């Protein structure tokens, strides 16, 4: 087998940035769709046509995240079997159509069902896009590229309350979900310009396709994949890929990463769903409460860029460990009555740590996985974590309905500490146990 070794640094960088840009757009839309529910929730609670109370609102949020759970669990193996490009484009199309259905839903039951379908598309998008971007990242910059990708999720989180401030009073909450369907227009462009994963092509034995793709972009296959994955020329089964998640030291690190993802997504989606309502319960007006959602996501963008650079120096696991510890401090501080300016500072700082901590869990999972089962590994970590994402909005709704909103801050802080404990297990295992993988990605993310 001959693999073309031509290609320039400029061409490699151009290809990496084009993949990042297309996946960034997809994750931006994902973030908008994820956060828009929390942004419009106070208005939906006041809509008499829905008859939605806090308990029902938490249930709807959990239905969406249940869909994300199923989507994440299914998308990883499907992406490793059918292609990561296919999985990304299908995810965008699915949640866009479901968002349009939310906009015209005649009842709470139909709305909840549409949110569940949207979750199927949303759940598989992030882990698949992370796998794609990490593969195409320049050496030594994988974590920064992944963190840059995930700024899109926070940008979507900023866009959701921003659009709500502009249109919620004048157009109503349905208009915001109508806007969430617009990414459907971009699906043909993504089909045309987003390349398939070279690692996937090699894992499927499609060496000629990988070489043709590389030549068309002016690069070499070996610029992105060290060698044909696994040396088999054929794809492994889903069961075999899952078994490999528990070989060697991964028998310890995989469950620990799943635990960290569970705790992290409980925190992320609990805060994303209930922060405006919790802040309103402490006396802030709706506009201020929405501003907190905007500010925490702005902090998330800054945090992604900081965490990515730190992780490229020290590794994603130590970075996530420290970030979750700081998140616990920030969440606890929000339960204390403070002047408005101080509250904004704490909300911003919490955003800096919270969202990028979860992203580094994904990056750490990818770093422990080889190319031919990386989407499966990240997808399962995300999927198992979605159990926390289901539980978080439900827990917040129960605490709000019981009249104890401040307990929500404490519960979310405990979740952050659980993530710290799980990541400490990974950190120690990586340093005292045998390495389970020789993935080229490990070379990229190691300092």
Secondary structure, 3 states (H helix, E strand, C coil): CCCCCCCCHHHHHHHHHHHHHHHHHHHHHHHHHHHHHHHHHHHHHCCCCCCCCHHHHHHHHHHHHHHHHHHHHHHHHHHHHHCHHHHHHHHHHHHHHHHHHHHCCCCHHHHHHHHHHHHHHHHHHHHHHHHHHHHHCCCCCHHHHHHHHHHHHHHHHHHHHHHHHHHHHHHCHHHHHHHCCHHHHHHHHHHHHCCCCHHHHHHCCCHHHHHHHHHHCCCCHHHCCCCCHHHCCCCCCHHHHHHHCCCCCHHHHHHHHHHHHHHHHHHHHHHHHHHHHHHHHCCCCHHHHHHHHHHHHHHHHHHHHHHHHHHHHHCHHHHHHHHHHHHHHHHHHHCCCCCHHHHHHHHHHHHHHHHHHHHHHHHHHHHCCCHHHHHHHHHHHHHHHHHHHHHHHHHHHHHHHCCCHHHHHHHHHHHHHHHHHHHHHHHHHHHHCCCCCCCHHHHHHCC
